[in-house]
Amino acid sequence: MGENNISADTSSYVSECLQLALLLEVSAYPKPGNVHRNADFGDTRYEHFLASAVAVAPHFKLAAERGVKLYNGIISEAQVGLGELIRDSAKNMRRWQSGGNTLLGAVILLMPIAVVAGAVLAEGKFSLSRLREEISRIVASSTAKDAVNVYEAIDIAQPGGLGKAPDLDVNDSRSKKRIIEENISLYQVFKIASAYDSICAEWVNNYPITFDIGYPFFKRQIEKANDVNLATVNTFLKILAEVPDTLIARKAGKEKAVKVSLEAKRILELGGLETEVGRKELVEFDHRLRQTGNNLNPGTTADIVSAVLALNILEGYRP
């Protein structure tokens, strides 16, 4: 088989895996405080997430193609263009639906996975340990241009709950100029933000929530119940119980975020979706989180669950 066929087959496969992860994540219900198949927000609905998953899939394919090129020595790590891939995903996401930002956080998490999955599969055999090792290398090789492109992606997607950053604030028009002049890489920008944003922390710390908490828990849940909805929702609860959601913390304060996590822990200890009492408490929890608009939306947790699903699907899980 020629190199072009390997690239096309591999990149299509990676894109399909990651698109499926996004679709399964948003469909899981009752995922407390988030959009799911039985609940919408006022301005962002379930179908907006479905359209967005379709819109970003070609960019995952391109990312995986660049991973294959990286493996074959055609491009270097710095030429992968993570920021460009994220920015163009945000543009297409806005073209395909009218609900505003839906998947920017998930795309930021998944894009390095898409690139590296392409490279690892080009080696001949998929390995999660190899994937994680190479993700660390790829994100550390990001550039100042990547950082500027991600700032542009944020401008395009207009996510809520950004708050004000202590340095290189995305809403400060001078930040992009500083990034270029001082040659500050995307990795360095995310290192600054990692103190108050779990997505950035995943990038700079080699995805500890995704690999060490979410992935093994989801795998155990599937093996026990063979129910992807149950496994996804309970994994959401597991991550939220252990890591207070940074989107909630920025919108409503750290104390509220911790209280939401304690409630998620309590419901998971009751069995979550596995038990009748857990299901009842989960539905009520979902309802309570929606009473204050979107201020108690654990959106960062949902993004991380998408990455957890992506790992399992890349490894061979099928619903």
C-alpha positions as CSV (number, residue, x, y, z in Angstrom):
1,M,0.0,0.0,0.0
2,G,1.4,3.4,-0.9
3,E,2.0,6.2,1.5
4,N,-1.0,8.3,0.3
5,N,-3.3,5.4,0.9
6,I,-1.9,4.8,4.4
7,S,-2.4,8.5,5.1
8,A,-5.9,8.6,3.8
9,D,-7.0,5.4,5.6
10,T,-5.4,6.4,8.9
11,S,-6.6,10.0,8.9
12,S,-10.2,9.0,8.1
13,Y,-10.2,6.4,10.9
14,V,-8.8,8.9,13.4
15,S,-11.4,11.5,12.4
16,E,-14.3,9.0,12.7
17,C,-13.1,7.9,16.1
18,L,-12.9,11.5,17.4
19,Q,-16.2,12.5,15.8
20,L,-17.9,9.5,17.5
21,A,-16.4,10.5,20.8
22,L,-18.0,14.0,20.5
23,L,-21.4,12.6,19.5
24,L,-21.4,10.1,22.3
25,E,-20.4,12.7,24.9
26,V,-23.1,15.2,24.0
27,S,-25.7,12.4,23.8
28,A,-25.1,11.1,27.3
29,Y,-28.0,11.8,29.7
30,P,-28.8,13.0,32.2
31,K,-25.3,14.7,32.2
32,P,-25.8,17.2,35.0
33,G,-25.7,20.8,34.1
34,N,-24.9,20.3,30.4
35,V,-26.6,20.0,27.1
36,H,-27.6,16.4,26.4
37,R,-30.2,14.6,24.3
38,N,-33.0,15.5,26.7
39,A,-31.9,19.1,27.7
40,D,-30.9,22.3,26.0
41,F,-29.6,25.7,27.0
42,G,-31.6,28.7,26.0
43,D,-29.3,29.6,23.1
44,T,-27.4,26.4,22.6
45,R,-29.2,23.2,21.8
46,Y,-28.4,19.5,21.3
47,E,-28.5,19.8,17.5
48,H,-25.9,22.6,17.6
49,F,-23.4,20.1,19.1
50,L,-24.3,17.5,16.5
51,A,-23.7,20.0,13.7
52,S,-20.4,21.1,15.4
53,A,-19.2,17.5,15.5
54,V,-19.7,17.2,11.8
55,A,-18.0,20.6,11.2
56,V,-14.8,19.8,13.1
57,A,-14.3,16.2,11.7
58,P,-12.4,17.4,8.5
59,H,-9.9,19.2,10.7
60,F,-9.3,16.1,12.8
61,K,-8.6,14.3,9.5
62,L,-6.1,17.0,8.5
63,A,-4.5,16.8,11.9
64,A,-4.1,13.0,11.6
65,E,-2.7,13.5,8.0
66,R,0.0,15.8,9.5
67,G,0.7,13.1,12.1
68,V,1.4,10.6,9.3
69,K,3.7,13.2,7.6
70,L,5.4,13.8,10.9
71,Y,6.1,10.0,11.3
72,N,7.5,9.9,7.7
73,G,9.8,12.9,8.4
74,I,8.0,15.2,5.9
75,I,7.3,17.8,8.5
76,S,8.7,18.7,11.9
77,E,6.8,19.0,15.2
78,A,6.8,22.8,14.9
79,Q,5.2,22.5,11.5
80,V,2.2,20.6,12.6
81,G,0.2,23.8,13.2
82,L,-1.9,22.9,16.2
83,G,-3.1,26.4,16.5
84,E,-4.1,26.7,12.9
85,L,-6.1,23.4,13.1
86,I,-7.9,24.6,16.2
87,R,-8.6,28.1,14.7
88,D,-10.0,26.6,11.5
89,S,-12.1,24.1,13.5
90,A,-13.7,27.1,15.3
91,K,-14.4,28.8,12.0
92,N,-16.2,25.8,10.6
93,M,-18.0,25.1,13.9
94,R,-19.5,28.6,13.6
95,R,-20.4,28.2,10.0
96,W,-22.4,25.0,10.6
97,Q,-24.7,26.1,13.5
98,S,-26.2,29.1,15.2
99,G,-25.7,28.2,18.8
100,G,-22.4,29.9,19.4
101,N,-19.5,28.1,21.1
102,T,-20.1,24.4,21.5
103,L,-16.9,22.4,21.2
104,L,-13.9,24.7,21.4
105,G,-12.6,23.2,24.7
106,A,-13.0,19.6,23.4
107,V,-11.3,20.5,20.1
108,I,-8.3,22.0,22.0
109,L,-8.0,18.7,23.9
110,L,-8.6,16.4,21.0
111,M,-6.4,18.1,18.3
112,P,-3.0,16.9,19.7
113,I,-4.6,13.4,20.1
114,A,-5.6,13.5,16.4
115,V,-2.1,14.4,15.3
116,V,-0.4,11.9,17.5
117,A,-2.9,9.1,16.7
118,G,-2.1,9.6,13.0
119,A,1.7,9.2,13.8
120,V,1.3,6.3,16.1
121,L,-1.0,4.4,13.7
122,A,1.5,5.0,10.9
123,E,4.0,3.0,12.9
124,G,1.7,0.0,12.5
125,K,0.1,-0.6,15.8
126,F,-1.9,1.6,18.2
127,S,-0.7,2.0,21.7
128,L,-2.0,4.3,24.4
129,S,1.3,4.5,26.2
130,R,3.0,5.5,22.9
131,L,0.1,8.0,22.2
132,R,0.7,9.7,25.6
133,E,4.4,9.8,25.2
134,E,4.1,11.5,21.8
135,I,1.4,13.9,22.9
136,S,3.8,15.3,25.5
137,R,6.4,15.9,22.7
138,I,3.9,17.5,20.3
139,V,2.4,20.0,22.7
140,A,5.8,21.0,24.0
141,S,6.8,21.8,20.4
142,S,4.0,24.3,19.8
143,T,4.9,27.8,18.6
144,A,4.1,31.4,19.1
145,K,2.1,31.3,15.9
146,D,0.1,28.4,17.4
147,A,-0.7,30.6,20.4
148,V,-1.9,33.5,18.2
149,N,-4.1,31.2,16.2
150,V,-5.7,29.8,19.4
151,Y,-6.4,33.4,20.5
152,E,-8.1,33.9,17.2
153,A,-10.1,30.7,17.7
154,I,-11.3,32.1,21.0
155,D,-12.3,35.3,19.3
156,I,-14.2,33.3,16.8
157,A,-15.9,30.9,19.2
158,Q,-16.6,33.4,21.9
159,P,-16.7,30.9,24.8
160,G,-18.4,32.0,28.0
161,G,-16.7,32.2,31.4
162,L,-13.3,33.3,30.3
163,G,-12.8,35.7,33.1
164,K,-9.6,37.9,33.2
165,A,-6.2,36.2,33.0
166,P,-3.4,37.6,35.2
167,D,-1.1,37.6,32.1
168,L,-1.5,37.5,28.4
169,D,-5.3,37.9,28.7
170,V,-7.1,36.8,25.6
171,N,-9.3,39.9,25.7
172,D,-6.3,42.3,25.8
173,S,-5.4,43.4,22.3
174,R,-1.7,43.7,23.2
175,S,-1.4,40.0,24.1
176,K,-1.0,38.7,20.6
177,K,1.7,41.3,19.8
178,R,3.6,40.3,23.0
179,I,3.4,36.6,22.1
180,I,5.0,37.2,18.7
181,E,7.6,39.7,20.0
182,E,8.6,37.6,22.9
183,N,8.2,34.3,21.0
184,I,5.9,32.8,23.6
185,S,4.7,29.3,22.6
186,L,1.2,28.0,23.0
187,Y,2.5,25.5,25.5
188,Q,3.9,28.4,27.6
189,V,0.6,30.3,27.3
190,F,-1.3,27.2,28.5
191,K,1.2,26.8,31.3
192,I,0.3,30.2,32.6
193,A,-3.5,29.3,32.3
194,S,-3.1,25.8,33.8
195,A,-3.6,27.2,37.3
196,Y,-7.2,28.1,36.6
197,D,-8.2,26.0,33.5
198,S,-8.2,22.2,33.5
199,I,-8.0,22.0,29.7
200,C,-4.8,24.0,29.7
201,A,-3.6,21.9,32.7
202,E,-4.2,18.7,30.7
203,W,-2.0,20.0,27.8
204,V,1.0,20.9,30.0
205,N,0.8,18.0,32.4
206,N,0.3,15.2,29.8
207,Y,-3.4,14.7,30.2
208,P,-3.5,13.2,33.8
209,I,-7.3,13.6,34.2
210,T,-8.0,12.0,30.8
211,F,-5.5,9.1,31.1
212,D,-5.3,8.4,34.8
213,I,-8.8,9.1,36.1
214,G,-11.3,9.0,33.2
215,Y,-9.9,6.4,30.8
216,P,-9.6,3.5,33.4
217,F,-12.9,4.4,35.0
218,F,-14.8,4.4,31.8
219,K,-13.2,1.1,30.8
220,R,-14.3,-0.6,34.1
221,Q,-17.8,0.8,33.7
222,I,-18.2,-0.6,30.2
223,E,-16.8,-4.0,31.2
224,K,-19.3,-4.1,34.1
225,A,-22.4,-2.8,32.5
226,N,-21.8,-2.8,28.7
227,D,-23.9,0.5,28.6
228,V,-22.2,3.4,26.9
229,N,-24.6,6.0,28.3
230,L,-24.2,4.7,31.9
231,A,-20.4,4.6,31.5
232,T,-20.2,8.1,30.0
233,V,-22.4,9.7,32.7
234,N,-20.7,7.9,35.6
235,T,-17.3,8.8,34.1
236,F,-18.5,12.4,34.0
237,L,-19.5,12.2,37.7
238,K,-16.1,10.5,38.6
239,I,-14.1,13.3,37.0
240,L,-16.3,16.0,38.4
241,A,-16.1,14.4,41.9
242,E,-12.3,14.4,41.8
243,V,-11.6,17.7,39.9
244,P,-13.7,20.8,40.6
245,D,-14.8,22.2,37.2
246,T,-12.8,25.2,36.3
247,L,-15.5,26.7,34.2
248,I,-17.8,26.8,37.2
249,A,-15.0,28.2,39.3
250,R,-14.5,31.1,36.9
251,K,-18.2,31.8,36.6
252,A,-19.4,31.2,40.2
253,G,-16.3,30.9,42.3
254,K,-14.1,28.1,43.6
255,E,-16.4,27.4,46.6
256,K,-19.4,26.7,44.3
257,A,-17.2,24.5,42.1
258,V,-16.1,22.4,45.2
259,K,-19.8,22.1,46.3
260,V,-20.8,20.8,42.9
261,S,-17.9,18.3,43.0
262,L,-19.0,17.1,46.5
263,E,-22.5,16.5,45.2
264,A,-21.2,14.6,42.2
265,K,-19.2,12.4,44.6
266,R,-22.2,11.7,46.8
267,I,-24.3,10.7,43.8
268,L,-21.5,8.5,42.4
269,E,-21.3,6.8,45.8
270,L,-25.0,6.0,45.5
271,G,-24.3,4.3,42.2
272,G,-24.9,7.1,39.7
273,L,-26.9,5.6,36.8
274,E,-26.4,2.1,38.1
275,T,-29.0,2.3,40.9
276,E,-32.5,3.6,41.2
277,V,-31.6,6.0,44.0
278,G,-28.6,7.2,42.1
279,R,-30.6,7.9,39.0
280,K,-33.2,9.8,41.0
281,E,-30.6,12.0,42.7
282,L,-28.8,12.5,39.3
283,V,-32.0,13.9,37.7
284,E,-32.5,16.2,40.6
285,F,-28.8,17.3,40.5
286,D,-29.2,18.1,36.8
287,H,-32.2,20.2,37.5
288,R,-30.6,22.1,40.3
289,L,-27.5,23.0,38.2
290,R,-29.8,24.5,35.6
291,Q,-31.7,26.8,38.0
292,T,-29.0,29.5,37.8
293,G,-28.7,29.7,34.0
294,N,-25.3,28.4,32.9
295,N,-23.3,29.5,35.9
296,L,-23.1,26.0,37.3
297,N,-22.4,24.3,33.9
298,P,-19.5,21.7,34.3
299,G,-18.5,22.3,30.7
300,T,-14.8,21.7,31.2
301,T,-15.6,18.2,32.6
302,A,-17.7,17.5,29.5
303,D,-14.8,18.4,27.3
304,I,-12.5,16.0,29.2
305,V,-15.0,13.2,28.9
306,S,-14.9,13.7,25.1
307,A,-11.1,13.0,25.3
308,V,-11.7,9.9,27.5
309,L,-14.1,8.5,25.0
310,A,-11.7,9.3,22.2
311,L,-9.0,7.1,23.9
312,N,-11.3,4.2,24.3
313,I,-12.7,4.4,20.8
314,L,-9.2,4.7,19.3
315,E,-8.2,1.6,21.3
316,G,-11.1,-0.3,19.7
317,Y,-14.2,0.3,21.8
318,R,-17.5,0.3,19.8
319,P,-20.9,1.2,21.2
